[in-house]
Amino acid sequence: MSHTDNPPPSPSVQAPRVSAEDKIPLLQKIMFSAGMNTEYVATGLMTSVLWMPYFNIGMGISPMLLGVVLMILRAWDAISDPIVGNISDNARTRWGRRRPFMVVGAVLTAVMYPLFWHMPGGLGALAQGAYLVGVGMLFFTSFTFWAMPYYGLQLELTPNYDERTRLASWMALFSKISSLAGGWVLALATSSLFTNPETGKGDILIGMRTISWVIAGAILVFGLLPPLFVKERYYNARAAKQPGQPIWQSVKDSARNRPLWLLIGISFLLVFGTMSVATLQQYLNIYYVFDGDLSAASVIAGWRMTAVIVTGVLSIPVGAWLSERFDKKAMVIAVLCTGIIGVQLNYIFMRPDMPYLQLIPAVLESGAYSGMWLFLPSMKADTADYDELHTSRRREGSINSFYSWFIKLSLTCAMGVGGFILHISGFDAKIGSQPPEVISRMFGLYLTLPVVIWGLAIVCAWKYPLNRKVMAEIRGTLESRRGKL
């Protein structure tokens, strides 16, 4: 049945006030959103900020090998997502189908995290790679048992089109807080607080082996807040009564969801375009702007992240306000265009003689990134309603895991491509000052790839069919069929 087949009277599509029954209680909204810190602290900080400087520059491991290791780990992560998502959807416990897994996942993830940074000494290159793969597979499996139920829970906290964006606003705000702190972790780890007695300089190896215990504690605290304070809206009313679904049928149903595919396209291309050049941006600062001085580059990276976070936080209420007056789809297109402009401005403002000028394009880029992650989680919840319309099931865990599979695939490809791009640019970590031709190739790749990749994301956003009017029709049809939840 299509949502256009004579739907019953539906709510106004002109961004009406959110009714009391649709609102998420403030305490639950805050505690759930605080959980957003878990993903960045556990995985985002490690893979996007610390991975290459620690293992490549600090330990001398080949960037190609590190790229392959990350590809293996992300591939494993992607494989486990649909399995755990389906397990969560089919779970029936006195505490619900999400929260028990989140508690266990948070504890195990925190326990596993320090093992990355305490690799035994004396290992050869292949043994180092094997160690990272082994620890990484256990770590990412533990994290998946937290993440899939968490994001599945997000999709069922409210049926309201605009309240979903307001929840995403809170989630974005808390993720910015952890990103702000994370932006300074590398500077802290390489500071004089962790001086190597042989060199008299800050040592990233010593720093991270200490800081990793603090990060593990943060993972535990933030990971436990959502399951302890948030209730599952649909579990008793609907989900507990529906029969289990085999994973093959779950994947088949998700694959029939056209809006979900387009949302996956937007997200896949956004992540790939960002992460494939993240190491280039980091290394351009180290070797172009600061001529190989990791400590000085880490400080500017901290200020860059600070500018990004402050701008991102300030843009959240503006983005939420605009999305209620225009539409999520239109805002996604707008912020993608803004991000493309921001990256290109680095050609002018990333300069060795005036390093802080790069904060200007960083501000523009940050508005785009924060706006994107404000709208995409809300749009994912909309695709879950579209899915229920066609399957008559609440499958938030499976929807999220299907979506997440492709995001992990994007990260897998980006990490592998990132190491490959660094390799083909001619970069050599053994050389303190990189030749001009290497810097030129790094700069060209950094500026070109996001334009092409994000341009394709704009095409996907243009074709995305779920707007406020369509979602109002879908909700009306669902509630006439099974009542309000």
WOLINHU-V610358 format. One record per backbone hydrogen bond with DSSP energy under -1.0 kcal/mol. CO is the residue of the C=O (numbers start at 1). NH is the residue of the N-H. If there is no record, write none. Layout:
# WOLINHU-V610358
co nh
CO NH
CO NH
This chain:
# WOLINHU-V610358
co nh
2 5
4 6
19 23
25 29
26 30
27 31
28 32
29 33
30 34
33 36
34 37
35 38
36 40
37 41
38 42
39 43
39 44
40 45
43 47
44 48
45 49
45 50
46 51
50 54
51 55
52 56
52 57
53 58
54 59
55 61
56 60
62 66
63 67
64 68
65 69
66 70
67 71
68 72
69 73
70 74
71 75
72 76
73 77
74 78
75 79
76 80
77 81
80 84
81 85
82 86
83 87
84 88
85 89
86 90
93 96
98 102
99 103
100 104
101 105
102 106
103 107
104 108
105 109
106 110
107 111
108 112
109 113
112 115
113 116
124 128
125 129
126 130
127 131
128 132
129 133
130 134
131 135
132 136
133 137
134 138
135 139
136 140
137 141
138 142
139 143
140 144
141 145
143 146
143 147
144 148
146 150
147 151
148 152
149 153
150 154
151 155
153 156
154 157
160 164
162 166
163 167
164 168
165 169
166 170
167 171
168 172
169 173
170 174
171 175
172 176
173 177
174 178
175 179
176 180
177 181
178 182
179 183
181 184
182 185
184 188
185 189
186 190
188 191
191 194
194 203
196 200
201 196
203 207
204 208
205 209
207 211
208 212
210 213
211 215
212 216
213 217
214 218
215 219
216 220
217 221
218 222
219 223
220 224
221 225
224 228
225 229
226 230
234 238
234 239
235 240
238 241
246 250
247 251
248 252
249 253
250 254
251 255
254 257
256 258
257 261
258 262
259 263
260 264
261 265
262 266
263 267
264 268
265 269
266 270
267 271
268 272
269 273
270 274
271 275
272 276
277 281
278 282
279 283
280 284
281 285
282 286
283 287
284 288
284 289
285 290
286 292
290 293
292 294
293 297
294 298
295 299
296 300
297 301
298 302
299 303
300 304
301 305
302 306
303 307
304 308
305 309
306 310
307 311
308 312
309 313
310 314
311 315
315 319
316 320
317 321
318 322
319 323
320 324
322 326
327 331
328 332
329 333
330 334
331 335
332 336
333 337
334 338
335 339
336 340
337 341
338 342
339 343
340 344
341 345
343 346
344 347
345 348
345 349
346 350
349 351
354 357
355 358
356 359
357 360
358 362
359 363
360 364
361 365
362 366
363 367
364 368
365 369
366 370
367 371
368 372
369 373
371 375
372 376
375 379
376 380
377 381
378 382
379 383
380 384
381 385
382 386
383 387
384 388
385 389
386 390
387 391
388 392
395 399
396 400
397 401
398 402
399 403
400 404
401 405
402 406
403 407
404 408
405 409
406 410
407 411
408 412
409 413
410 414
411 415
412 416
413 417
414 418
415 419
416 420
417 421
418 422
419 423
420 424
421 425
422 427
423 426
428 431
435 439
436 440
437 441
438 442
439 443
440 444
441 445
442 446
443 447
444 448
445 449
448 452
449 453
450 454
451 455
452 456
453 457
454 458
455 459
456 460
457 461
458 462
459 463
467 471
468 472
469 473
470 474
471 475
472 476
473 477
474 478
475 479
476 480
477 481
478 482
479 483
